[in-house]
């Protein structure tokens, strides 16, 4: 793995937060990682349940840009829209 790479664990559905946190406790990553989701409620649940500090929020639309300010995230990842160059 390159020195500047990291593992991005993305949760795409609600309800898996407890299982993910249990897996991270049992098998902690050896290198840098973050947990991300495009669902704000998943990000909030992860923070509340674990105090997880390395959280990220995916943005799919420009209209979602302001919402990230209310989330306990360290990173915001913008996903390209179809047709974006």
C-alpha positions in Angstrom: 0.0 0.0 0.0 1.3 3.4 -0.9 2.4 5.7 2.1 -0.4 8.1 1.4 -3.2 5.6 0.8 -6.0 4.7 3.3 -8.9 2.4 3.6 -12.3 3.9 3.1 -15.1 1.8 4.7 -18.4 3.1 3.3 -21.7 2.2 4.8 -24.5 2.4 2.2 -27.4 1.3 4.4 -28.6 2.0 7.9 -28.4 -0.6 10.7 -24.9 -1.9 10.0 -23.2 0.5 12.4 -23.1 -1.8 15.4 -21.7 -4.7 13.3 -19.0 -2.4 11.7 -17.9 -1.0 15.1 -17.7 -4.6 16.5 -15.6 -5.7 13.6 -13.3 -2.7 13.9 -12.8 -3.4 17.6 -12.1 -7.1 16.9 -9.9 -6.5 13.8 -8.5 -3.0 13.9 -7.0 -1.8 10.6 -3.2 -1.8 10.7 -3.0 1.5 8.7 -5.0 4.7 8.3 -8.7 4.4 7.6 -11.9 6.3 7.7 -15.6 5.4 7.8 -17.8 7.2 5.3 -21.5 7.3 4.3 -23.7 9.4 2.1 -26.4 9.0 4.8 -26.1 11.7 7.5 -27.9 9.6 10.0 -25.3 6.8 9.7 -22.5 9.3 10.3 -24.4 10.6 13.4 -25.0 7.1 14.7 -21.3 6.1 14.3 -20.2 9.2 16.2 -22.7 8.7 19.0 -22.0 5.0 19.4 -18.3 5.1 19.3 -16.8 8.5 19.4 -15.3 7.5 16.0 -13.2 10.5 15.0 -12.3 9.7 11.4 -15.7 10.0 9.7 -16.5 11.2 6.2 -19.6 12.2 4.4 -20.2 11.7 0.7 -21.9 14.4 -1.3 -23.9 13.5 -4.4 -25.5 16.8 -5.1 -24.4 20.4 -4.7 -27.5 21.0 -2.6 -26.1 18.7 0.1 -23.0 20.9 0.6 -24.4 22.9 3.5 -25.6 19.8 5.4 -22.1 18.6 6.1 -21.4 21.5 8.4 -23.8 20.0 10.9 -22.1 16.6 10.9 -19.2 15.4 13.1 -16.9 14.7 10.1 -13.3 15.3 9.3 -13.6 14.8 5.6 -16.2 15.6 2.9 -15.9 13.6 -0.3 -17.6 14.9 -3.4 -18.8 12.2 -5.8 -18.8 13.1 -9.5 -22.2 13.4 -11.1 -23.0 11.6 -14.3 -21.7 13.8 -17.2 -19.2 15.6 -15.0 -15.8 15.8 -16.7 
